[in-house]
Amino acid sequence: EKELSYEFRRSMDHANQLAKTTPEKSKELVEKLLKLEKMKPEIAYRIANIMPKSRDEVRAIFAKERFTLAPEEIDSIIDLVMAHF
């Protein structure tokens, strides 16, 4: 069996520290997010990567979009994220 390089081991350690959920849960979250109105795939994946916990974090993710979300829509996103932690 080949030994892993130092850089690869450090990269894997870093990725594991940043991972906030399992790949399966992330995929499930993306699927649920895509069912929401105004949700684009690239935003759903961004949400699954960042896992925002506040309204401000969700607003920041949608900052470049040409629309704004209602407070209820933001709360729905946060509820989905919190259910997948």
N, CA, C and O atoms as a printed pandas DataFrame, in Angstrom:
     atom_number atom_name residue_name chain_id  residue_number  x_coord  y_coord  z_coord
0              1         N          GLU        A               1    0.843   -1.186    0.000
1              2        CA          GLU        A               1    0.000    0.000    0.000
2              3         C          GLU        A               1    0.885    1.246    0.000
3              4         O          GLU        A               1    1.856    1.329    0.752
4              5         N          LYS        A               2    0.550    2.180   -0.823
5              6        CA          LYS        A               2    1.356    3.388   -0.980
6              7         C          LYS        A               2    1.052    4.392    0.136
7              8         O          LYS        A               2   -0.108    4.596    0.495
8              9         N          GLU        A               3    2.095    5.013    0.678
9             10        CA          GLU        A               3    1.931    6.013    1.723
10            11         C          GLU        A               3    1.461    7.328    1.106
11            12         O          GLU        A               3    1.923    7.727    0.037
12            13         N          LEU        A               4    0.535    7.993    1.795
13            14        CA          LEU        A               4    0.005    9.268    1.317
14            15         C          LEU        A               4    1.025   10.377    1.534
15            16         O          LEU        A               4    1.750   10.379    2.529
16            17         N          SER        A               5    1.074   11.313    0.604
17            18        CA          SER        A               5    2.005   12.430    0.741
18            19         C          SER        A               5    1.567   13.345    1.885
19            20         O          SER        A               5    0.403   13.350    2.286
20            21         N          TYR        A               6    2.498   14.094    2.384
21            22        CA          TYR        A               6    2.223   15.038    3.457
22            23         C          TYR        A               6    1.136   16.027    3.042
23            24         O          TYR        A               6    0.218   16.304    3.814
24            25         N          GLU        A               7    1.239   16.552    1.834
25            26        CA          GLU        A               7    0.266   17.546    1.354
26            27         C          GLU        A               7   -1.130   16.951    1.258
27            28         O          GLU        A               7   -2.113   17.600    1.615
28            29         N          PHE        A               8   -1.216   15.714    0.777
29            30        CA          PHE        A               8   -2.512   15.061    0.653
30            31         C          PHE        A               8   -3.124   14.832    2.032
31            32         O          PHE        A               8   -4.315   15.070    2.233
32            33         N          ARG        A               9   -2.314   14.372    2.976
33            34        CA          ARG        A               9   -2.824   14.154    4.346
34            35         C          ARG        A               9   -3.303   15.458    4.959
35            36         O          ARG        A               9   -4.354   15.491    5.599
36            37         N          ARG        A              10   -2.548   16.533    4.772
37            38        CA          ARG        A              10   -2.944   17.846    5.310
38            39         C          ARG        A              10   -4.240   18.328    4.656
39            40         O          ARG        A              10   -5.106   18.890    5.327
40            41         N          SER        A              11   -4.368   18.108    3.347
41            42        CA          SER        A              11   -5.585   18.505    2.629
42            43         C          SER        A              11   -6.788   17.733    3.149
43            44         O          SER        A              11   -7.859   18.306    3.347
44            45         N          MET        A              12   -6.615   16.449    3.367
45            46        CA          MET        A              12   -7.712   15.621    3.887
46            47         C          MET        A              12   -8.090   16.046    5.310
47            48         O          MET        A              12   -9.273   16.108    5.642
48            49         N          ASP        A              13   -7.105   16.335    6.138
49            50        CA          ASP        A              13   -7.383   16.809    7.497
50            51         C          ASP        A              13   -8.164   18.113    7.456
51            52         O          ASP        A              13   -9.123   18.297    8.205
52            53         N          HIS        A              14   -7.753   19.008    6.585
53            54        CA          HIS        A              14   -8.419   20.299    6.448
54            55         C          HIS        A              14   -9.867   20.111    5.988
55            56         O          HIS        A              14  -10.777   20.723    6.547
56            57         N          ALA        A              15  -10.083   19.280    4.987
57            58        CA          ALA        A              15  -11.437   19.031    4.479
58            59         C          ALA        A              15  -12.312   18.400    5.546
59            60         O          ALA        A              15  -13.486   18.752    5.666
60            61         N          ASN        A              16  -11.774   17.490    6.310
61            62        CA          ASN        A              16  -12.556   16.843    7.370
62            63         C          ASN        A              16  -12.930   17.825    8.475
63            64         O          ASN        A              16  -14.012   17.722    9.053
64            65         N          GLN        A              17  -12.056   18.764    8.770
65            66        CA          GLN        A              17  -12.353   19.758    9.793
66            67         C          GLN        A              17  -13.450   20.710    9.331
67            68         O          GLN        A              17  -14.263   21.163   10.137
68            69         N          LEU        A              18  -13.475   21.014    8.036
69            70        CA          LEU        A              18  -14.470   21.946    7.509
70            71         C          LEU        A              18  -15.808   21.290    7.200
71            72         O          LEU        A              18  -16.828   21.974    7.117
72            73         N          ALA        A              19  -15.816   19.984    7.032
73            74        CA          ALA        A              19  -17.055   19.278    6.693
74            75         C          ALA        A              19  -18.053   19.435    7.828
75            76         O          ALA        A              19  -17.757   19.135    8.985
76            77         N          LYS        A              20  -19.229   19.905    7.477
77            78        CA          LYS        A              20  -20.249   20.149    8.487
78            79         C          LYS        A              20  -21.318   19.077    8.504
79            80         O          LYS        A              20  -22.133   19.024    9.426
80            81         N          THR        A              21  -21.324   18.223    7.495
81            82        CA          THR        A              21  -22.302   17.150    7.409
82            83         C          THR        A              21  -21.770   16.075    6.473
83            84         O          THR        A              21  -20.714   16.240    5.861
84            85         N          THR        A              22  -22.492   14.993    6.367
85            86        CA          THR        A              22  -22.060   13.900    5.496
86            87         C          THR        A              22  -22.453   14.185    4.051
87            88         O          THR        A              22  -23.353   14.987    3.805
88            89         N          PRO        A              23  -21.797   13.545    3.100
89            90        CA          PRO        A              23  -22.179   13.736    1.684
90            91         C          PRO        A              23  -23.637   13.352    1.422
91            92         O          PRO        A              23  -24.321   14.000    0.631
92            93         N          GLU        A              24  -24.101   12.310    2.081
93            94        CA          GLU        A              24  -25.487   11.875    1.886
94            95         C          GLU        A              24  -26.469   12.939    2.359
95            96         O          GLU        A              24  -27.454   13.236    1.682
96            97         N          LYS        A              25  -26.190   13.509    3.532
97            98        CA          LYS        A              25  -27.077   14.553    4.057
98            99         C          LYS        A              25  -27.017   15.811    3.195
99           100         O          LYS        A              25  -28.028   16.489    3.013
100          101         N          SER        A              26  -25.843   16.123    2.667
101          102        CA          SER        A              26  -25.715   17.288    1.792
102          103         C          SER        A              26  -26.549   17.109    0.528
103          104         O          SER        A              26  -27.230   18.036    0.087
104          105         N          LYS        A              27  -26.491   15.920   -0.047
105          106        CA          LYS        A              27  -27.273   15.639   -1.252
106          107         C          LYS        A              27  -28.767   15.738   -0.964
107          108         O          LYS        A              27  -29.522   16.294   -1.760
108          109         N          GLU        A              28  -29.183   15.205    0.159
109          110        CA          GLU        A              28  -30.590   15.283    0.566
110          111         C          GLU        A              28  -31.017   16.737    0.768
111          112         O          GLU        A              28  -32.115   17.128    0.372
112          113         N          LEU        A              29  -30.148   17.529    1.385
113          114        CA          LEU        A              29  -30.442   18.946    1.595
114          115         C          LEU        A              29  -30.605   19.671    0.267
115          116         O          LEU        A              29  -31.547   20.444    0.095
116          117         N          VAL        A              30  -29.701   19.430   -0.666
117          118        CA          VAL        A              30  -29.786   20.067   -1.984
118          119         C          VAL        A              30  -31.105   19.708   -2.656
119          120         O          VAL        A              30  -31.768   20.574   -3.227
120          121         N          GLU        A              31  -31.483   18.448   -2.593
121          122        CA          GLU        A              31  -32.749   18.017   -3.204
122          123         C          GLU        A              31  -33.939   18.754   -2.604
123          124         O          GLU        A              31  -34.849   19.160   -3.326
124          125         N          LYS        A              32  -33.934   18.926   -1.297
125          126        CA          LYS        A              32  -35.036   19.639   -0.635
126          127         C          LYS        A              32  -35.010   21.128   -0.965
127          128         O          LYS        A              32  -36.057   21.740   -1.177
128          129         N          LEU        A              33  -33.814   21.708   -1.009
129          130        CA          LEU        A              33  -33.706   23.125   -1.342
130          131         C          LEU        A              33  -34.207   23.409   -2.756
131          132         O          LEU        A              33  -34.832   24.441   -3.000
132          133         N          LEU        A              34  -33.935   22.500   -3.682
133          134        CA          LEU        A              34  -34.347   22.705   -5.069
134          135         C          LEU        A              34  -35.863   22.702   -5.241
135          136         O          LEU        A              34  -36.369   23.146   -6.271
136          137         N          LYS        A              35  -36.580   22.212   -4.256
137          138        CA          LYS        A              35  -38.041   22.222   -4.306
138          139         C          LYS        A              35  -38.611   23.593   -3.936
139          140         O          LYS        A              35  -39.784   23.873   -4.185
140          141         N          LEU        A              36  -37.774   24.439   -3.343
141          142        CA          LEU        A              36  -38.225   25.778   -2.953
142          143         C          LEU        A              36  -38.297   26.687   -4.179
143          144         O          LEU        A              36  -37.515   26.557   -5.120
144          145         N          GLU        A              37  -39.244   27.595   -4.138
145          146        CA          GLU        A              37  -39.369   28.575   -5.209
146          147         C          GLU        A              37  -38.139   29.477   -5.195
147          148         O          GLU        A              37  -37.586   29.751   -4.130
148          149         N          LYS        A              38  -37.713   29.934   -6.348
149          150        CA          LYS        A              38  -36.568   30.836   -6.526
150          151         C          LYS        A              38  -35.206   30.182   -6.300
151          152         O          LYS        A              38  -34.186   30.871   -6.319
152          153         N          MET        A              39  -35.171   28.873   -6.089
153          154        CA          MET        A              39  -33.900   28.212   -5.796
154          155         C          MET        A              39  -33.246   27.711   -7.084
155          156         O          MET        A              39  -33.860   26.998   -7.878
156          157         N          LYS        A              40  -31.996   28.101   -7.267
157          158        CA          LYS        A              40  -31.203   27.654   -8.407
158          159         C          LYS        A              40  -30.244   26.572   -7.904
159          160         O          LYS        A              40  -29.850   26.592   -6.738
160          161         N          PRO        A              41  -29.869   25.635   -8.766
161          162        CA          PRO        A              41  -28.955   24.570   -8.321
162          163         C          PRO        A              41  -27.650   25.088   -7.720
163          164         O          PRO        A              41  -27.198   24.585   -6.692
164          165         N          GLU        A              42  -27.042   26.097   -8.362
165          166        CA          GLU        A              42  -25.762   26.590   -7.839
166          167         C          GLU        A              42  -25.911   27.209   -6.447
167          168         O          GLU        A              42  -24.988   27.138   -5.636
168          169         N          ILE        A              43  -27.057   27.807   -6.171
169          170        CA          ILE        A              43  -27.294   28.382   -4.844
170          171         C          ILE        A              43  -27.555   27.272   -3.838
171          172         O          ILE        A              43  -27.081   27.337   -2.704
172          173         N          ALA        A              44  -28.303   26.259   -4.242
173          174        CA          ALA        A              44  -28.576   25.129   -3.349
174          175         C          ALA        A              44  -27.278   24.456   -2.921
175          176         O          ALA        A              44  -27.107   24.114   -1.751
176          177         N          TYR        A              45  -26.361   24.267   -3.872
177          178        CA          TYR        A              45  -25.069   23.661   -3.531
178          179         C          TYR        A              45  -24.249   24.579   -2.629
179          180         O          TYR        A              45  -23.566   24.111   -1.718
180          181         N          ARG        A              46  -24.316   25.862   -2.878
181          182        CA          ARG        A              46  -23.591   26.822   -2.032
182          183         C          ARG        A              46  -24.129   26.766   -0.601
183          184         O          ARG        A              46  -23.359   26.792    0.359
184          185         N          ILE        A              47  -25.446   26.691   -0.469
185          186        CA          ILE        A              47  -26.056   26.600    0.861
186          187         C          ILE        A              47  -25.618   25.314    1.553
187          188         O          ILE        A              47  -25.294   25.328    2.740
188          189         N          ALA        A              48  -25.606   24.209    0.821
189          190        CA          ALA        A              48  -25.188   22.932    1.410
190          191         C          ALA        A              48  -23.721   22.963    1.838
191          192         O          ALA        A              48  -23.347   22.296    2.803
192          193         N          ASN        A              49  -22.894   23.722    1.139
193          194        CA          ASN        A              49  -21.478   23.842    1.514
194          195         C          ASN        A              49  -21.280   24.748    2.716
195          196         O          ASN        A              49  -20.489   24.443    3.609
196          197         N          ILE        A              50  -21.994   25.856    2.738
197          198        CA          ILE        A              50  -21.801   26.856    3.796
198          199         C          ILE        A              50  -22.603   26.542    5.043
199          200         O          ILE        A              50  -22.162   26.823    6.158
200          201         N          MET        A              51  -23.795   25.953    4.859
201          202        CA          MET        A              51  -24.710   25.640    5.957
202          203         C          MET        A              51  -25.009   26.886    6.805
203          204         O          MET        A              51  -24.686   26.916    7.993
204          205         N          PRO        A              52  -25.615   27.898    6.208
205          206        CA          PRO        A              52  -25.891   29.141    6.945
206          207         C          PRO        A              52  -26.859   28.922    8.097
207          208         O          PRO        A              52  -27.798   28.132    8.000
208          209         N          LYS        A              53  -26.612   29.643    9.197
209          210        CA          LYS        A              53  -27.446   29.497   10.390
210          211         C          LYS        A              53  -28.221   30.761   10.723
211          212         O          LYS        A              53  -29.026   30.768   11.655
212          213         N          SER        A              54  -27.989   31.823    9.975
213          214        CA          SER        A              54  -28.683   33.076   10.276
214          215         C          SER        A              54  -29.265   33.687    9.005
215          216         O          SER        A              54  -28.871   33.342    7.891
216          217         N          ARG        A              55  -30.204   34.593    9.200
217          218        CA          ARG        A              55  -30.801   35.287    8.062
218          219         C          ARG        A              55  -29.752   36.072    7.278
219          220         O          ARG        A              55  -29.786   36.110    6.048
220          221         N          ASP        A              56  -28.833   36.691    7.988
221          222        CA          ASP        A              56  -27.786   37.475    7.318
222          223         C          ASP        A              56  -26.913   36.595    6.423
223          224         O          ASP        A              56  -26.538   37.006    5.325
224          225         N          GLU        A              57  -26.593   35.398    6.884
225          226        CA          GLU        A              57  -25.782   34.493    6.067
226          227         C          GLU        A              57  -26.544   34.075    4.807
227          228         O          GLU        A              57  -25.955   34.000    3.729
228          229         N          VAL        A              58  -27.838   33.804    4.931
229          230        CA          VAL        A              58  -28.649   33.430    3.763
230          231         C          VAL        A              58  -28.736   34.616    2.808
231          232         O          VAL        A              58  -28.587   34.447    1.597
232          233         N          ARG        A              59  -28.972   35.801    3.334
233          234        CA          ARG        A              59  -29.040   36.995    2.480
234          235         C          ARG        A              59  -27.726   37.203    1.722
235          236         O          ARG        A              59  -27.735   37.592    0.554
236          237         N          ALA        A              60  -26.612   36.946    2.380
237          238        CA          ALA        A              60  -25.307   37.111    1.724
238          239         C          ALA        A              60  -25.159   36.147    0.550
239          240         O          ALA        A              60  -24.580   36.505   -0.476
240          241         N          ILE        A              61  -25.670   34.945    0.690
241          242        CA          ILE        A              61  -25.597   33.969   -0.399
242          243         C          ILE        A              61  -26.433   34.436   -1.589
243          244         O          ILE        A              61  -26.054   34.209   -2.738
244          245         N          PHE        A              62  -27.548   35.076   -1.325
245          246        CA          PHE        A              62  -28.447   35.546   -2.387
246          247         C          PHE        A              62  -28.150   36.988   -2.820
247          248         O          PHE        A              62  -28.905   37.548   -3.615
248          249         N          ALA        A              63  -27.093   37.589   -2.330
249          250        CA          ALA        A              63  -26.810   39.004   -2.574
250          251         C          ALA        A              63  -26.696   39.362   -4.051
251          252         O          ALA        A              63  -27.078   40.465   -4.441
252          253         N          LYS        A              64  -26.190   38.474   -4.867
253          254        CA          LYS        A              64  -25.999   38.785   -6.289
254          255         C          LYS        A              64  -27.246   38.547   -7.130
255          256         O          LYS        A              64  -27.266   38.881   -8.314
256          257         N          GLU        A              65  -28.269   37.984   -6.540
257          258        CA          GLU        A              65  -29.491   37.694   -7.290
258          259         C          GLU        A              65  -30.301   38.971   -7.500
259          260         O          GLU        A              65  -30.155   39.942   -6.757
260          261         N          ARG        A              66  -31.144   38.954   -8.505
261          262        CA          ARG        A              66  -31.951   40.127   -8.844
262          263         C          ARG        A              66  -33.276   40.154   -8.095
263          264         O          ARG        A              66  -34.187   40.893   -8.470
264          265         N          PHE        A              67  -33.387   39.375   -7.068
265          266        CA          PHE        A              67  -34.604   39.349   -6.259
266          267         C          PHE        A              67  -34.214   39.235   -4.795
267          268         O          PHE        A              67  -33.077   38.899   -4.464
268          269         N          THR        A              68  -35.155   39.514   -3.943
269          270        CA          THR        A              68  -34.920   39.365   -2.510
270          271         C          THR        A              68  -35.867   38.292   -1.983
271          272         O          THR        A              68  -36.922   38.032   -2.561
272          273         N          LEU        A              69  -35.479   37.693   -0.906
273          274        CA          LEU        A              69  -36.291   36.668   -0.286
274          275         C          LEU        A              69  -37.117   37.263    0.848
275          276         O          LEU        A              69  -36.661   38.150    1.569
276          277         N          ALA        A              70  -38.321   36.766    0.989
277          278        CA          ALA        A              70  -39.162   37.156    2.117
278          279         C          ALA        A              70  -38.608   36.495    3.374
279          280         O          ALA        A              70  -37.954   35.456    3.289
280          281         N          PRO        A              71  -38.859   37.081    4.527
281          282        CA          PRO        A              71  -38.375   36.472    5.779
282          283         C          PRO        A              71  -38.807   35.006    5.937
283          284         O          PRO        A              71  -38.061   34.187    6.473
284          285         N          GLU        A              72  -40.007   34.691    5.469
285          286        CA          GLU        A              72  -40.497   33.310    5.580
286          287         C          GLU        A              72  -39.667   32.362    4.714
287          288         O          GLU        A              72  -39.409   31.224    5.105
288          289         N          GLU        A              73  -39.249   32.835    3.533
289          290        CA          GLU        A              73  -38.425   32.019    2.651
290          291         C          GLU        A              73  -37.046   31.773    3.267
291          292         O          GLU        A              73  -36.505   30.670    3.184
292          293         N          ILE        A              74  -36.497   32.800    3.875
293          294        CA          ILE        A              74  -35.198   32.668    4.544
294          295         C          ILE        A              74  -35.309   31.687    5.697
295          296         O          ILE        A              74  -34.442   30.834    5.885
296          297         N          ASP        A              75  -36.384   31.814    6.470
297          298        CA          ASP        A              75  -36.581   30.906    7.608
298          299         C          ASP        A              75  -36.744   29.460    7.140
299          300         O          ASP        A              75  -36.282   28.540    7.815
300          301         N          SER        A              76  -37.388   29.251    6.007
301          302        CA          SER        A              76  -37.536   27.894    5.458
302          303         C          SER        A              76  -36.175   27.301    5.123
303          304         O          SER        A              76  -35.922   26.126    5.388
304          305         N          ILE        A              77  -35.305   28.109    4.544
305          306        CA          ILE        A              77  -33.958   27.650    4.206
306          307         C          ILE        A              77  -33.191   27.300    5.471
307          308         O          ILE        A              77  -32.552   26.250    5.542
308          309         N          ILE        A              78  -33.250   28.164    6.459
309          310        CA          ILE        A              78  -32.544   27.915    7.723
310          311         C          ILE        A              78  -33.081   26.656    8.391
311          312         O          ILE        A              78  -32.306   25.858    8.917
312          313         N          ASP        A              79  -34.402   26.469    8.376
313          314        CA          ASP        A              79  -34.997   25.264    8.971
314          315         C          ASP        A              79  -34.485   23.996    8.283
315          316         O          ASP        A              79  -34.179   23.007    8.949
316          317         N          LEU        A              80  -34.394   24.025    6.961
317          318        CA          LEU        A              80  -33.880   22.869    6.233
318          319         C          LEU        A              80  -32.419   22.600    6.595
319          320         O          LEU        A              80  -32.022   21.454    6.803
320          321         N          VAL        A              81  -31.634   23.661    6.667
321          322        CA          VAL        A              81  -30.211   23.516    7.004
322          323         C          VAL        A              81  -30.060   22.938    8.404
323          324         O          VAL        A              81  -29.285   22.004    8.608
324          325         N          MET        A              82  -30.783   23.476    9.357
325          326        CA          MET        A              82  -30.654   23.023   10.747
326          327         C          MET        A              82  -31.106   21.572   10.906
327          328         O          MET        A              82  -30.595   20.859   11.770
328          329         N          ALA        A              83  -32.046   21.133   10.092
329          330        CA          ALA        A              83  -32.513   19.748   10.150
330          331         C          ALA        A              83  -31.446   18.776    9.634
331          332         O          ALA        A              83  -31.528   17.576    9.894
332          333         N          HIS        A              84  -30.457   19.282    8.912
333          334        CA          HIS        A              84  -29.424   18.421    8.322
334          335         C          HIS        A              84  -28.088   18.516    9.045
335          336         O          HIS        A              84  -27.100   17.956    8.569
336          337         N          PHE        A              85  -28.028   19.201   10.169
337          338        CA          PHE        A              85  -26.788   19.252   10.947
338          339         C          PHE        A              85  -26.603   17.981   11.701
339          340         O          PHE        A              85  -25.614   17.828   12.419
